[in-house]
Amino acid sequence: MRSRSVIDYALARRATLADLRAGRLSSLDVCDAHPYLLRAARYHGEPTKKRCPVCRGGENLIHVTYTYGDELGGSSGRVRATRELPALAARHSELQVYVVEVCRPCGWNHLTLAYTIGTGEPKARRAPRRRAADT
């Protein structure tokens, strides 16, 4: 699976943490994970080997991966396991993937990576639907 348009948010993360340590932000500003994100981390997230940069708690950070795309229809915005992405990339022309790191104990969350996957080929157009003749 080849990724396109990769955006790494490491510099933004580093700046946020620097502002936190300098007192320009409080932990309430950066540890504000939405309850749905915390739930997604708990049930669908993938553990990492990194510790939380805020609380340095006993649990490692968790990555939650979201996929978006017109071709996904109603399942756009759904949490996906990393192992599902190659199959999705082979079936769809273009999907956006967002990876968020989450600390469940303190609520730290930060977008770490965004990229595009897919075949890159234009989506096949459907033939126009024929309407029944009015009688």
N, CA, C and O atoms as a DFTB+ gen file, in Angstrom:
540 C
 N C O
     1  1       0.856      -1.176       0.000
     2  2       0.000       0.000       0.000
     3  2       0.894       1.228       0.000
     4  3       1.765       1.379       0.856
     5  1       0.670       2.094      -0.960
     6  2       1.439       3.323      -1.074
     7  2       0.583       4.498      -0.640
     8  3      -0.561       4.635      -1.072
     9  1       1.136       5.342       0.211
    10  2       0.410       6.514       0.697
    11  2       0.806       7.738      -0.117
    12  3       1.945       7.865      -0.568
    13  1      -0.154       8.632      -0.295
    14  2       0.103       9.885      -0.983
    15  2      -0.270      11.028      -0.053
    16  3      -1.019      10.842       0.906
    17  1       0.250      12.198      -0.340
    18  2      -0.108      13.413       0.398
    19  2       0.014      13.214       1.908
    20  3      -0.927      13.483       2.655
    21  1       1.161      12.747       2.345
    22  2       1.377      12.469       3.761
    23  2       1.671      13.769       4.510
    24  3       2.534      14.547       4.103
    25  1       0.950      13.994       5.598
    26  2       1.183      15.151       6.458
    27  2       1.480      14.626       7.854
    28  3       0.647      13.960       8.469
    29  1       2.671      14.933       8.346
    30  2       3.081      14.529       9.690
    31  2       2.930      15.746      10.606
    32  3       3.481      16.812      10.331
    33  1       2.192      15.579      11.675
    34  2       1.906      16.686      12.589
    35  2       2.856      16.719      13.786
    36  3       2.491      17.231      14.845
    37  1       4.068      16.183      13.636
    38  2       5.032      16.133      14.737
    39  2       5.430      17.537      15.203
    40  3       5.580      17.768      16.403
    41  1       5.599      18.464      14.275
    42  2       5.982      19.826      14.676
    43  2       4.861      20.517      15.442
    44  3       5.124      21.220      16.417
    45  1       3.629      20.330      15.021
    46  2       2.487      20.911      15.737
    47  2       2.375      20.299      17.127
    48  3       2.066      20.990      18.098
    49  1       2.626      19.006      17.213
    50  2       2.592      18.312      18.505
    51  2       3.668      18.870      19.427
    52  3       3.417      19.154      20.599
    53  1       4.867      19.022      18.878
    54  2       5.980      19.544      19.668
    55  2       5.693      20.960      20.146
    56  3       6.011      21.302      21.285
    57  1       5.097      21.788      19.293
    58  2       4.760      23.164      19.676
    59  2       3.698      23.189      20.775
    60  3       3.783      23.991      21.705
    61  1       2.707      22.316      20.668
    62  2       1.663      22.233      21.700
    63  2       2.270      21.836      23.041
    64  3       1.938      22.415      24.076
    65  1       3.154      20.854      23.017
    66  2       3.781      20.409      24.262
    67  2       4.711      21.485      24.831
    68  3       4.805      21.638      26.049
    69  1       5.391      22.225      23.966
    70  2       6.246      23.325      24.434
    71  2       5.402      24.414      25.093
    72  3       5.784      24.965      26.125
    73  1       4.246      24.721      24.487
    74  2       3.346      25.711      25.086
    75  2       2.809      25.230      26.430
    76  3       2.641      26.027      27.353
    77  1       2.544      23.949      26.543
    78  2       2.079      23.384      27.802
    79  2       3.152      23.518      28.885
    80  3       2.870      23.944      30.004
    81  1       4.360      23.155      28.541
    82  2       5.458      23.217      29.520
    83  2       5.837      24.644      29.880
    84  3       6.320      24.899      30.983
    85  1       5.621      25.583      28.950
    86  2       5.945      26.992      29.216
    87  2       4.813      27.704      29.963
    88  3       4.969      28.855      30.373
    89  1       3.688      27.031      30.140
    90  2       2.572      27.628      30.865
    91  2       1.614      28.435      30.003
    92  3       0.684      29.048      30.527
    93  1       1.824      28.445      28.685
    94  2       0.907      29.164      27.789
    95  2      -0.394      28.390      27.572
    96  3      -1.405      28.965      27.170
    97  1      -0.362      27.082      27.840
    98  2      -1.541      26.223      27.791
    99  2      -1.618      25.456      29.100
   100  3      -0.599      25.188      29.736
   101  1      -2.822      25.110      29.492
   102  2      -2.982      24.272      30.682
   103  2      -3.275      22.844      30.236
   104  3      -3.581      22.597      29.069
   105  1      -3.180      21.921      31.164
   106  2      -3.488      20.531      30.812
   107  2      -4.958      20.380      30.420
   108  3      -5.312      19.464      29.677
   109  1      -5.816      21.278      30.918
   110  2      -7.228      21.248      30.512
   111  2      -7.387      21.593      29.028
   112  3      -8.326      21.136      28.376
   113  1      -6.459      22.405      28.500
   114  2      -6.518      22.778      27.083
   115  2      -6.117      21.629      26.171
   116  3      -6.649      21.497      25.068
   117  1      -5.188      20.800      26.619
   118  2      -4.658      19.752      25.741
   119  2      -5.178      18.355      26.070
   120  3      -5.047      17.439      25.257
   121  1      -5.751      18.187      27.221
   122  2      -6.287      16.875      27.624
   123  2      -7.811      16.927      27.567
   124  3      -8.496      16.773      28.578
   125  1      -8.314      17.146      26.374
   126  2      -9.744      17.389      26.180
   127  2     -10.390      16.393      25.219
   128  3     -11.256      16.765      24.427
   129  1      -9.976      15.147      25.288
   130  2     -10.510      14.145      24.358
   131  2     -12.022      13.998      24.521
   132  3     -12.541      13.928      25.635
   133  1     -12.703      13.955      23.401
   134  2     -14.148      13.760      23.370
   135  2     -14.462      12.344      23.876
   136  3     -13.691      11.418      23.624
   137  1     -15.563      12.169      24.572
   138  2     -15.915      10.822      25.059
   139  2     -15.964       9.761      23.958
   140  3     -15.599       8.611      24.202
   141  1     -16.411      10.127      22.744
   142  2     -16.447       9.156      21.648
   143  2     -15.043       8.749      21.222
   144  3     -14.812       7.595      20.859
   145  1     -14.102       9.695      21.265
   146  2     -12.716       9.375      20.925
   147  2     -12.125       8.441      21.977
   148  3     -11.420       7.491      21.635
   149  1     -12.400       8.697      23.232
   150  2     -11.912       7.817      24.303
   151  2     -12.507       6.419      24.177
   152  3     -11.825       5.423      24.420
   153  1     -13.770       6.349      23.800
   154  2     -14.421       5.048      23.607
   155  2     -13.820       4.319      22.402
   156  3     -13.593       3.110      22.453
   157  1     -13.564       5.053      21.326
   158  2     -12.940       4.445      20.149
   159  2     -11.544       3.938      20.498
   160  3     -11.136       2.872      20.035
   161  1     -10.816       4.690      21.305
   162  2      -9.481       4.261      21.723
   163  2      -9.563       2.987      22.547
   164  3      -8.735       2.087      22.405
   165  1     -10.556       2.921      23.399
   166  2     -10.695       1.755      24.276
   167  2     -11.021       0.481      23.498
   168  3     -10.417      -0.565      23.734
   169  1     -11.968       0.572      22.579
   170  2     -12.462      -0.630      21.908
   171  2     -11.851      -0.904      20.536
   172  3     -11.837      -2.049      20.086
   173  1     -11.348       0.127      19.869
   174  2     -10.864      -0.067      18.499
   175  2      -9.442       0.423      18.274
   176  3      -8.881       0.218      17.198
   177  1      -8.856       1.065      19.270
   178  2      -7.518       1.633      19.115
   179  2      -6.426       0.579      19.083
   180  3      -6.632      -0.578      19.447
   181  1      -5.261       1.017      18.637
   182  2      -4.099       0.136      18.557
   183  2      -3.018       0.678      19.475
   184  3      -2.535       1.790      19.263
   185  1      -2.628      -0.080      20.490
   186  2      -1.621       0.394      21.442
   187  2      -0.281       0.663      20.763
   188  3       0.104      -0.023      19.817
   189  1       0.416       1.675      21.266
   190  2       1.762       1.989      20.791
   191  2       2.743       1.680      21.924
   192  3       2.348       1.221      22.996
   193  1       4.004       1.935      21.675
   194  2       5.027       1.748      22.714
   195  2       5.415       3.082      23.342
   196  3       6.339       3.143      24.153
   197  1       4.714       4.148      22.972
   198  2       5.050       5.483      23.477
   199  2       4.228       5.820      24.708
   200  3       3.049       5.474      24.791
   201  1       4.848       6.489      25.656
   202  2       4.176       6.975      26.855
   203  2       3.535       8.329      26.561
   204  3       3.946       9.032      25.638
   205  1       2.543       8.681      27.338
   206  2       1.875       9.973      27.190
   207  2       2.851      11.089      27.550
   208  3       3.504      11.024      28.592
   209  1       2.959      12.120      26.696
   210  2       3.878      13.217      26.988
   211  2       3.366      14.159      28.081
   212  3       4.121      14.997      28.573
   213  1       2.097      14.030      28.464
   214  2       1.528      14.917      29.473
   215  2       1.557      14.272      30.848
   216  3       2.167      14.809      31.773
   217  1       0.904      13.125      30.992
   218  2       0.801      12.502      32.322
   219  2       1.878      11.454      32.564
   220  3       2.130      11.077      33.708
   221  1       2.513      10.981      31.499
   222  2       3.513       9.924      31.597
   223  2       3.000       8.759      32.463
   224  3       3.739       8.147      33.234
   225  1       1.712       8.492      32.298
   226  2       1.013       7.480      33.103
   227  2       1.449       6.060      32.815
   228  3       2.392       5.818      32.062
   229  1       0.755       5.145      33.419
   230  2       1.080       3.732      33.308
   231  2       0.682       3.112      31.981
   232  3       1.211       2.066      31.605
   233  1      -0.247       3.743      31.260
   234  2      -0.688       3.198      29.977
   235  2       0.044       3.873      28.820
   236  3       0.382       5.055      28.885
   237  1       0.282       3.099      27.763
   238  2       0.881       3.675      26.555
   239  2      -0.177       4.399      25.745
   240  3      -1.375       4.187      25.931
   241  1       0.279       5.257      24.842
   242  2      -0.643       5.947      23.942
   243  2      -1.317       4.936      23.019
   244  3      -0.781       3.861      22.751
   245  1      -2.485       5.298      22.546
   246  2      -3.252       4.456      21.634
   247  2      -3.484       5.237      20.349
   248  3      -3.818       6.421      20.394
   249  1      -3.312       4.588      19.213
   250  2      -3.615       5.206      17.920
   251  2      -5.013       4.809      17.480
   252  3      -5.377       3.633      17.500
   253  1      -5.790       5.809      17.082
   254  2      -7.118       5.587      16.530
   255  2      -7.064       6.067      15.087
   256  3      -6.695       7.213      14.832
   257  1      -7.425       5.213      14.147
   258  2      -7.331       5.516      12.723
   259  2      -8.726       5.659      12.126
   260  3      -9.549       4.748      12.206
   261  1      -8.973       6.820      11.529
   262  2     -10.262       7.102      10.885
   263  2     -10.066       7.164       9.378
   264  3      -9.030       7.629       8.903
   265  1     -11.064       6.693       8.620
   266  2     -11.025       6.777       7.162
   267  2     -12.234       7.569       6.664
   268  3     -13.355       7.402       7.145
   269  1     -11.971       8.430       5.693
   270  2     -13.015       9.244       5.092
   271  2     -12.909       9.156       3.578
   272  3     -11.814       9.063       3.025
   273  1     -14.047       9.188       2.923
   274  2     -14.062       9.193       1.467
   275  2     -15.471       9.058       0.941
   276  3     -16.297       8.363       1.532
   277  1     -15.752       9.719      -0.166
   278  2     -17.081       9.659      -0.775
   279  2     -17.462       8.229      -1.142
   280  3     -18.628       7.845      -1.045
   281  1     -16.484       7.454      -1.559
   282  2     -16.758       6.085      -1.988
   283  2     -17.168       5.167      -0.837
   284  3     -17.722       4.092      -1.068
   285  1     -16.900       5.582       0.390
   286  2     -17.254       4.755       1.544
   287  2     -18.714       4.894       1.940
   288  3     -19.237       4.082       2.703
   289  1     -19.362       5.913       1.425
   290  2     -20.780       6.113       1.735
   291  2     -21.001       6.318       3.216
   292  3     -20.352       7.161       3.835
   293  1     -21.912       5.553       3.787
   294  2     -22.271       5.689       5.187
   295  2     -21.188       5.265       6.156
   296  3     -21.267       5.592       7.340
   297  1     -20.178       4.546       5.690
   298  2     -19.111       4.141       6.607
   299  2     -17.933       5.111       6.588
   300  3     -16.894       4.838       7.189
   301  1     -18.089       6.229       5.908
   302  2     -17.063       7.273       5.949
   303  2     -17.002       7.832       7.362
   304  3     -18.038       8.073       7.982
   305  1     -15.793       8.039       7.874
   306  2     -15.616       8.536       9.226
   307  2     -15.530       7.440      10.260
   308  3     -15.495       7.716      11.459
   309  1     -15.495       6.210       9.816
   310  2     -15.459       5.061      10.716
   311  2     -14.024       4.770      11.166
   312  3     -13.067       5.018      10.432
   313  1     -13.897       4.246      12.372
   314  2     -12.596       3.811      12.879
   315  2     -12.233       2.501      12.195
   316  3     -13.071       1.610      12.058
   317  1     -10.979       2.390      11.767
   318  2     -10.513       1.177      11.086
   319  2      -9.237       0.673      11.733
   320  3      -8.461       1.450      12.289
   321  1      -9.029      -0.614      11.657
   322  2      -7.756      -1.202      12.081
   323  2      -6.750      -0.996      10.955
   324  3      -7.121      -1.008       9.781
   325  1      -5.508      -0.811      11.298
   326  2      -4.465      -0.589      10.294
   327  2      -4.412      -1.742       9.292
   328  3      -4.125      -1.526       8.115
   329  1      -4.681      -2.939       9.743
   330  2      -4.613      -4.103       8.849
   331  2      -5.700      -4.071       7.767
   332  3      -5.576      -4.762       6.756
   333  1      -6.758      -3.285       7.963
   334  2      -7.829      -3.173       6.973
   335  2      -7.478      -2.223       5.827
   336  3      -8.087      -2.295       4.760
   337  1      -6.511      -1.343       6.034
   338  2      -6.236      -0.281       5.067
   339  2      -5.770      -0.774       3.699
   340  3      -6.226      -0.228       2.694
   341  1      -4.888      -1.775       3.596
   342  2      -4.489      -2.222       2.249
   343  2      -5.665      -2.695       1.392
   344  3      -5.714      -2.400       0.198
   345  1      -6.603      -3.419       1.983
   346  2      -7.763      -3.893       1.223
   347  2      -8.637      -2.713       0.796
   348  3      -9.148      -2.697      -0.324
   349  1      -8.811      -1.730       1.677
   350  2      -9.585      -0.537       1.313
   351  2      -8.901       0.231       0.196
   352  3      -9.558       0.710      -0.728
   353  1      -7.583       0.349       0.279
   354  2      -6.823       1.073      -0.744
   355  2      -6.940       0.398      -2.105
   356  3      -6.958       1.073      -3.134
   357  1      -7.018      -0.922      -2.113
   358  2      -7.133      -1.655      -3.380
   359  2      -8.522      -1.527      -3.996
   360  3      -8.668      -1.643      -5.213
   361  1      -9.552      -1.287      -3.170
   362  2     -10.933      -1.224      -3.659
   363  2     -11.405       0.179      -4.029
   364  3     -12.350       0.324      -4.805
   365  1     -10.771       1.200      -3.493
   366  2     -11.260       2.569      -3.687
   367  2     -10.199       3.449      -4.329
   368  3      -9.000       3.219      -4.169
   369  1     -10.655       4.454      -5.054
   370  2      -9.706       5.317      -5.755
   371  2      -9.015       6.309      -4.831
   372  3      -7.833       6.598      -5.017
   373  1      -9.731       6.839      -3.834
   374  2      -9.103       7.819      -2.950
   375  2      -9.810       7.868      -1.599
   376  3     -11.014       8.109      -1.520
   377  1      -9.046       7.638      -0.547
   378  2      -9.547       7.722       0.824
   379  2      -8.564       8.537       1.656
   380  3      -7.351       8.443       1.469
   381  1      -9.093       9.328       2.566
   382  2      -8.251      10.075       3.489
   383  2      -8.194       9.296       4.802
   384  3      -9.208       8.798       5.291
   385  1      -6.999       9.202       5.353
   386  2      -6.778       8.478       6.599
   387  2      -6.202       9.454       7.618
   388  3      -5.276      10.206       7.313
   389  1      -6.751       9.439       8.823
   390  2      -6.283      10.293       9.910
   391  2      -5.963       9.409      11.107
   392  3      -6.760       8.553      11.491
   393  1      -4.783       9.624      11.695
   394  2      -4.353       8.856      12.863
   395  2      -4.244       9.818      14.045
   396  3      -3.515      10.808      13.986
   397  1      -4.975       9.517      15.113
   398  2      -4.989      10.343      16.316
   399  2      -4.387       9.532      17.452
   400  3      -4.750       8.375      17.661
   401  1      -3.445      10.161      18.202
   402  2      -2.928       9.484      19.384
   403  2      -3.740       9.932      20.588
   404  3      -4.082      11.106      20.723
   405  1      -4.041       8.980      21.459
   406  2      -4.931       9.238      22.590
   407  2      -4.332       8.615      23.847
   408  3      -3.811       7.500      23.819
   409  1      -4.415       9.354      24.945
   410  2      -4.079       8.819      26.262
   411  2      -5.395       8.688      27.017
   412  3      -6.029       9.691      27.344
   413  1      -5.798       7.482      27.287
   414  2      -7.083       7.279      27.968
   415  2      -7.106       7.826      29.389
   416  3      -8.112       8.422      29.776
   417  1      -6.046       7.657      30.195
   418  2      -6.123       8.162      31.571
   419  2      -6.269       9.686      31.682
   420  3      -7.060      10.164      32.495
   421  1      -5.520      10.456      30.878
   422  2      -5.571      11.918      31.061
   423  2      -6.363      12.646      29.985
   424  3      -6.727      13.805      30.180
   425  1      -6.642      11.998      28.849
   426  2      -7.422      12.635      27.796
   427  2      -6.608      13.366      26.749
   428  3      -7.180      14.011      25.870
   429  1      -5.262      13.282      26.821
   430  2      -4.430      13.879      25.771
   431  2      -4.801      13.264      24.438
   432  3      -4.979      12.050      24.335
   433  1      -4.918      14.093      23.421
   434  2      -5.169      13.595      22.069
   435  2      -4.582      14.573      21.084
   436  3      -4.641      15.787      21.281
   437  1      -4.015      14.039      20.024
   438  2      -3.406      14.896      19.010
   439  2      -3.394      14.159      17.680
   440  3      -3.070      12.973      17.616
   441  1      -3.748      14.866      16.632
   442  2      -3.651      14.317      15.285
   443  2      -2.174      14.148      14.966
   444  3      -1.410      15.112      15.029
   445  1      -1.768      12.938      14.626
   446  2      -0.346      12.702      14.369
   447  2      -0.019      12.570      12.893
   448  3       1.078      12.929      12.466
   449  1      -0.954      12.060      12.113
   450  2      -0.663      11.762      10.722
   451  2      -1.942      11.822       9.900
   452  3      -3.005      11.397      10.353
   453  1      -1.829      12.353       8.690
   454  2      -2.935      12.343       7.733
   455  2      -2.340      11.979       6.372
   456  3      -1.291      12.498       5.989
   457  1      -3.004      11.100       5.657
   458  2      -2.509      10.718       4.339
   459  2      -3.650      10.184       3.490
   460  3      -4.748       9.919       3.981
   461  1      -3.363      10.034       2.210
   462  2      -4.339       9.555       1.235
   463  2      -3.906       8.191       0.735
   464  3      -2.731       7.969       0.441
   465  1      -4.857       7.283       0.640
   466  2      -4.594       5.964       0.069
   467  2      -5.605       5.714      -1.045
   468  3      -6.583       6.449      -1.183
   469  1      -5.366       4.693      -1.823
   470  2      -6.286       4.309      -2.885
   471  2      -5.547       4.007      -4.162
   472  3      -4.325       4.137      -4.241
   473  1      -6.301       3.604      -5.157
   474  2      -5.701       3.237      -6.429
   475  2      -5.235       4.450      -7.218
   476  3      -4.336       4.344      -8.053
   477  1      -5.837       5.592      -6.961
   478  2      -5.493       6.794      -7.711
   479  2      -6.184       6.875      -9.056
   480  3      -6.056       7.873      -9.766
   481  1      -6.910       5.839      -9.406
   482  2      -7.629       5.817     -10.677
   483  2      -8.989       6.477     -10.496
   484  3      -9.607       6.359      -9.439
   485  1      -9.451       7.171     -11.527
   486  2     -10.771       7.791     -11.405
   487  2     -11.842       6.746     -11.127
   488  3     -11.791       5.622     -11.627
   489  1     -12.789       7.143     -10.333
   490  2     -13.902       6.251      -9.991
   491  2     -14.733       5.997     -11.242
   492  3     -15.022       6.914     -12.009
   493  1     -15.109       4.748     -11.431
   494  2     -15.935       4.401     -12.590
   495  2     -17.291       5.081     -12.461
   496  3     -17.914       5.062     -11.400
   497  1     -17.727       5.669     -13.539
   498  2     -19.030       6.347     -13.530
   499  2     -20.130       5.349     -13.783
   500  3     -19.997       4.439     -14.601
   501  1     -21.199       5.532     -13.079
   502  2     -22.364       4.672     -13.287
   503  2     -23.159       5.190     -14.476
   504  3     -23.200       6.388     -14.757
   505  1     -23.778       4.256     -15.153
   506  2     -24.656       4.647     -16.259
   507  2     -25.878       5.346     -15.664
   508  3     -26.349       4.966     -14.592
   509  1     -26.386       6.358     -16.349
   510  2     -27.565       7.048     -15.806
   511  2     -28.746       6.095     -15.686
   512  3     -28.933       5.206     -16.517
   513  1     -29.533       6.295     -14.644
   514  2     -30.697       5.433     -14.425
   515  2     -31.780       5.790     -15.432
   516  3     -32.015       6.961     -15.733
   517  1     -32.414       4.782     -15.929
   518  2     -33.509       4.990     -16.887
   519  2     -34.799       5.098     -16.111
   520  3     -35.069       4.326     -15.192
   521  1     -35.569       6.055     -16.498
   522  2     -36.879       6.234     -15.855
   523  2     -37.928       5.507     -16.674
   524  3     -37.874       5.470     -17.903
   525  1     -38.868       4.939     -15.971
   526  2     -39.966       4.267     -16.683
   527  2     -40.822       5.337     -17.355
   528  3     -41.031       6.419     -16.807
   529  1     -41.310       5.017     -18.539
   530  2     -42.146       5.961     -19.285
   531  2     -43.446       6.185     -18.559
   532  3     -44.043       5.241     -18.040
   533  1     -43.892       7.422     -18.516
   534  2     -45.185       7.742     -17.873
   535  2     -46.308       7.243     -18.780
   536  3     -46.266       7.462     -19.991
   537  1     -47.271       6.601     -18.232
   538  2     -48.410       6.118     -19.044
   539  2     -49.688       6.741     -18.590
   540  3     -50.746       6.457     -19.152
